[in-house]
Amino acid sequence: MALKLAILTDGETATGFRLAGVDVLEATSDTALKTLEAAIQSNNFGLIAVDEGVIADPAKAMERQMRGRELPVLLPIPSLTAAFSDSVDAKAYMRELVRSTIGFEIKL
């Protein structure tokens, strides 16, 4: 059986990952631990990327559940709020991302 990749994230971020074709486990800060525990117990995933906005340190939070297990690998990823803090110009970032991808600039 092939193991899958999943992203555990909030509802706002989930849509982007779904559009990319990734399995999404949508949760709030209140439900994230139970959602992650269920995903680990399902044995369907080889890698679960966890939004640090819902669980700051997934490996530490799931230490007991992961004891004696090699998979899934729990990979923390920065949340959107951390990626686009007040010090980062989100429009400039997106403009450059689009320009480098499609080869020309668009006005946002």
ABEGO torsion letter per residue (X at the ends): XBBBBBBBBBAAAAAAAAAAGBBBBBBBAAAAAAAAAAAAAAGABABBBBBAAABABAAAAAAAAABGBAOBBBBBBBBAAAABBAABBAAAAAAAAAAAAAGBBBBX
